[in-house]
Amino acid sequence: MSFEWVKAFDAEHSVEANIVKGMLEHAGIHCHLRGEALQGALGEIPFTEASVSVWVYEIKLPAAREILLEYRQSKTSTQKWQCDSCKQWNPESFDLCWSCMKEHDEQA
């Protein structure tokens, strides 16, 4: 294991990449995004060239994979809540709406 950067996650879009980045950083795993600046060029360049990915140090990859496994499971979970403000659906594990950042009211 080394302090080389390795790709940990391919995101569907930059919002998802930033959610994942935030989760990893909250767990103390330093990471950065690659490809986010290319999102504005979609249509001018192939979408495969404008993908956003999350990169971590190789030594932190095992810990990142555990967090990413939980994230992937939450994405496929049938337990979701709908935001009262913007009506977007969110995984049950999210305390804030991914779209408008409004706090989840568990009484609703």
Secondary structure per residue as TSV (DSSP state, phi and psi in degrees):
chain	resnum	aa	ss	phi	psi
A	1	M	-	360.0	146.8
A	2	S	-	-143.5	-176.9
A	3	F	S	-99.2	34.6
A	4	E	-	-84.2	145.4
A	5	W	E	-76.7	134.7
A	6	V	E	-132.6	149.7
A	7	K	E	-74.5	127.7
A	8	A	E	-105.3	-26.2
A	9	F	E	-158.0	134.9
A	10	D	E	-101.3	118.8
A	11	A	E	-90.1	155.8
A	12	E	S	-74.3	-29.9
A	13	H	S	-162.6	173.5
A	14	S	H	-67.9	-29.1
A	15	V	H	-62.4	-47.3
A	16	E	H	-63.0	-41.2
A	17	A	H	-59.0	-41.7
A	18	N	H	-70.8	-32.7
A	19	I	H	-62.8	-48.3
A	20	V	H	-63.6	-43.3
A	21	K	H	-57.9	-44.8
A	22	G	H	-61.8	-40.9
A	23	M	H	-62.8	-44.5
A	24	L	H	-66.6	-43.6
A	25	E	H	-65.2	-36.2
A	26	H	H	-60.9	-31.3
A	27	A	T	-86.1	4.3
A	28	G	T	84.7	17.7
A	29	I	-	-102.7	111.7
A	30	H	-	-67.5	132.5
A	31	C	E	-150.4	167.8
A	32	H	E	-147.0	163.4
A	33	L	E	-102.1	146.6
A	34	R	E	-126.1	136.6
A	35	G	S	96.8	-7.3
A	36	E	G	-63.4	-37.8
A	37	A	G	-66.5	-20.8
A	38	L	G	-82.5	-9.1
A	39	Q	G	-58.7	-33.8
A	40	G	G	-70.3	-14.2
A	41	A	G	-96.2	5.2
A	42	L	B	-57.4	135.3
A	43	G	T	101.4	-33.8
A	44	E	T	-90.9	-30.3
A	45	I	B	-125.2	157.1
A	46	P	-	-60.4	143.4
A	47	F	G	-59.9	-27.5
A	48	T	G	-67.4	-23.2
A	49	E	G	-88.1	-11.2
A	50	A	S	-110.8	21.9
A	51	S	-	-73.5	152.8
A	52	V	E	-108.5	131.4
A	53	S	E	-131.2	155.6
A	54	V	E	-106.8	129.4
A	55	W	E	-117.9	140.1
A	56	V	E	-131.5	165.5
A	57	Y	E	-67.2	141.0
A	58	E	G	-53.3	-37.6
A	59	I	G	-64.7	-24.1
A	60	K	G	-96.3	-2.2
A	61	L	H	-58.9	-43.3
A	62	P	H	-58.9	-42.3
A	63	A	H	-67.2	-39.0
A	64	A	H	-63.6	-39.5
A	65	R	H	-62.4	-35.7
A	66	E	H	-63.6	-44.3
A	67	I	H	-66.2	-41.2
A	68	L	H	-66.9	-32.9
A	69	L	H	-63.0	-45.7
A	70	E	H	-61.2	-41.1
A	71	Y	H	-63.0	-47.4
A	72	R	H	-61.6	-39.1
A	73	Q	H	-65.5	-38.1
A	74	S	H	-67.6	-31.7
A	75	K	H	-67.6	-33.7
A	76	T	H	-94.3	-4.0
A	77	S	-	-64.6	144.7
A	78	T	S	-83.0	-11.1
A	79	Q	-	-83.7	112.8
A	80	K	E	-140.3	162.0
A	81	W	E	-129.3	149.3
A	82	Q	E	-101.7	131.7
A	83	C	-	-66.2	131.5
A	84	D	T	-67.2	-28.5
A	85	S	T	-82.7	-55.2
A	86	C	T	-110.5	-3.8
A	87	K	-	70.2	13.1
A	88	Q	-	-75.9	148.8
A	89	W	E	-89.6	139.6
A	90	N	E	-131.2	146.2
A	91	P	E	-60.5	146.8
A	92	E	T	-56.7	-28.9
A	93	S	T	-74.2	-11.4
A	94	F	-	-83.0	130.9
A	95	D	S	-87.8	-22.7
A	96	L	B	-121.3	148.6
A	97	C	-	-65.2	132.0
A	98	W	T	-66.6	-24.4
A	99	S	T	-88.8	-51.8
A	100	C	T	-112.2	-3.1
A	101	M	-	66.8	18.4
A	102	K	-	-75.4	140.3
A	103	E	B	-67.7	141.8
A	104	H	-	-73.5	124.9
A	105	D	-	-95.0	103.3
A	106	E	T	-69.2	-9.7
A	107	Q	T	-78.4	-21.1
A	108	A	-	-68.2	360.0
